[in-house]
Amino acid sequence: MEDKDAIVTWCVGHLVTMSYPEVYDDSWKKWQLDPLPFLPEHFLYEVIPSVKKQYEIVKGILTREDVECIYVCTDSGREGEYIYRLVDQMAGCPQKDKRRVWIDSQTEDEILRGIHEAKPLSEYDHLSSAAYLRAIEDYLMGINFSRALTLKYRYTLQQTLGRDKITISVGRVMTCVLGMVMRREFEIRNFQKTPFYRVIANLVIGDAPVTAEWKSTEESAYYGSPNLYKENGFLKKDDAEKMIADLSAHQPLDFTLESSDKKKEVKKPPLLYNLAELQNDCSRLLKISPDQTLQIAQELYEKKMTTYPRTDARVLSSAVAKEITKNITPLSAYPGMAPYIKYILEKKTYQNLAKTKYVNDKQITDHYAIIPTGAEVGKAATLSPLASSVYEMILRRFVAIFCPDALFLKVSLKVRRQQESFFATFKVMTEPGFTRVFADSFFRKKGSRQDEPAKEKNEEKQEEIVCDENFINLLSSLKKGAIIKGEGFTVKEGETSPPKRYNSGNMILAMENAGQLIEDEELRAQIKSGGIGTSATRAEILKKLVDRDFLALNKKTQIYTPTRLGESIYYVVYYSMPLMLDPKMTASWEMGLSQVSGGELTEEQYMTTLTDFIKRRIDQVKNTDEKARITRLIKDSAAYYRKSAK
C-alpha cells in the first residue's frame, strides 16, 4: 500500500528459511554416520518457494532508492525480529535509516507512540542474535541427532518392530515431550496401590448430621505409629475398627469441642487467558486438542472478535487498560451479558484496572492476553458450536475481572473423644461476586465450573463441607468445651491412585512450566522458569508427535499415550543422549537464549557451548552400541501394546 509519503508492506510469517545440508555440498544428500556432525562455519538461507512472490515485493521495496527510512513493525519479540532480519539479510538491504517499532497493543495511540519513539534497529541486535541462535540450535540438533540415531539404530527398530521404514526424528523440544510422556507411563506401570482406611465420626450439631475426620495428633495413642497411612488413616482395616471399638466402649458417645476457628476467604477472578491456559480449559471442558483450540482462536482473531492468540501473557498492557471500555461496552449485545456490562459501566469498575494484577507491562513480551475486541459481537451467532463455546470462554473470563471478588466464610472445628481428635471444615459463599458470570454459562450446564479445576476421585485430603450461612452462624456460636453428640463411626476405605496420564491441556501447561505439571493457577502465575517451546509452537509439536506415530491421542478423552514406536525411540535416545529427554535441559537452552538477548552472553559463547554439546553427543553415538539392550527392552514392552493393537 503506497501514497506519496509512505509504503506499507508485510511478511506472511516466515519468507526465508535455513537451507538443507545438501545445498552446502551434494555429499550430504546421502545419510552417512562418519561425516557427522554437520557444523558449517557459515549458514545458508533461501526463500521459501510458496511465498516467493511476497518476498520479491518486500525485497523490491526495501531496496528502492527513494525509500530512505524503514520502520520494522514485526511482532515485538524474538521470532518477529528473526522474520525481518532474514528478509533484510536475504534481500541485501543497503545501509538505510532502520528503526524498530516496539508495541504490544494495537490501539491507535500505542501504534503512533511506537512509530514516534522507534529506536535504531541496531539496539535490538542482541535479540536478533538470540533469534538466529534458536533457529540454528533446532536445525543442528535435528539434522545431526536424527541422522546419527537413524543410521545407527533404524535396522534394529525395523527388525524388532516388523516395520519397513523408520526415521528416528529427534528435536530439541519434540524429543523432550516424548520423554515426559514416557516417564509418566513408567510411573504408572510401576505403581503399587496402597489401601488405606480413614475413620469418620458421625456427629449431630443442632439438628444437622455432620461428619468429622480423625487425624493423629501428638496426644493420640497412634501418634507416630507404623500402622498409619499418613496422619489420617490406617494401613489395615482391623486397626481402624479397633480404634472405633475403643472409642465406643463407653456411652454416651459425646465429643468435646476443643477449638472453633472462623475466618473469611477471598477468591479473586482468575487471570486472563494466554494460549496455554485456553488450550488447557478447552481440553478439559470441550475435549478438543491444542491444535484445534489454536485453529479456533485464530479464526476468532481473523474475524476481529478476539485479540492475537499466540501469546504467553495473562495480563493486559497499560496502553490497552486506558481504552478498555472499547472492549467492554459492545459486549452487552452478547446473550445474557447485558446485566454484567451494565454493572461494570455504572459502577465504573474498569477505572482502576491499571492498578490491579491484570495489568503488568513487565509481564508482556510479544502480545498481551487473549480478550474480546468488542468488535463483531454479532458474528457470535454465526459461529460453529465449538467456536461459539471458545469465544464465550474468552468473553466471560474477560468480563469476570471487572466483577467483585467472591467471598467465603470458613469455620474449622476440632473435637475430641478420649485422646483422639477429629476435624471438620465448613464453608459458605457469602458473596458470589465474579462467579455469577460463569453461573449461567454452558460450563455450569456441563457440571463444571470454569474458575475451579475438576475434583479428582478418591481424594486423600479432608473435604470442606459446603453449608448455608445459618449453619455457619450456629457453628460460630459454639464455645470451647461444648459437648457435641456423636452417633457412631464409619470406616472410609480408599486406595492410592497412580499418576494420571497427560491430557492435551495439562501437557501444554507442563511444557509451559518446563515439565512441571502445576495445577494451581496462582502458583503457575508465580513460576519464573523457562518453558519448553513457545505458545505458537507447542500445539504443532504435539501434533507432529501424533502424526509421526510417536504418541497416540484419544480424541474423546484427549489423553496422550506412547505408541510402541514412540517407546522404542525413547529407548534409543535414552541410551544414546539422555539429556535430550530432560525438560530442565531443554529449558536451560531457552534460558541461555534469554541471556543472549539480554546481552549477558555473547553469540560466540553460546555457539561454542552448542557445538561442543553436539560433538560430544555424536561421538557418544559413534562409540557405543546399545542394540542388544534396546532390542530386549522393545520386546519386553510388547505386552503393553497387545491390547491396543488388537
Secondary structure, 3 states (H helix, E strand, C coil): CECCCCECCCCCCCCEEECCHHHHCHHHHCCCCCCCCCCCCCCCEEECHHHHHHHHHHHHHHCCCCCCEEEECCCCCHHHHHHHHHHHHHHCCCCCEEEECCCCCCCHHHHHHHHHCCEEHHHHHHHHHHHHHHHHHHHHHHHHHHHHHHHHHHHHHHHHHCCCCCCCCCCCCHHHHHHHHHHHHHHHHCCCCCEEEEEEEEEEECCEEEEEEEECCCCCCCCCCCCEECCCEECCHHHHHHHHHHHCCCCCCEEEEEEEEEEEEEECCCCCECHHHHHHHHHHHHCCCHHHHHHHHHHHHHCCCECCCCCCCCCECHHHHHCCHHHHHHHHHCCCCHHHHHHHHHHCCCCCHHHCCCECHHHCCCCCCECECCCCHHHHHHCCHHHHHHHHHHHHHHHHCCCCCEEEEEEEEEEEECCEEEEEEEEEEEECCCHHHHHCCHHHHCCCCCCCCCCCCCCCCCCEEECCHHHHHHHHHCCCCCEEEEEEEEEEEEECCCCCCCEHHHHHHHHHCCCCCCCCHHHHHHCCCCCCCCCCCHHHHHHHHHHCCCEEEECCCCEEEECHHHHHHHHHHHCCCHHHHCHHHHHHHHHHHHHHHCCCCCHHHHHHHHHHHHHHHHHHHHHCCCHHHHHHHHHHHHHHCHHHHC
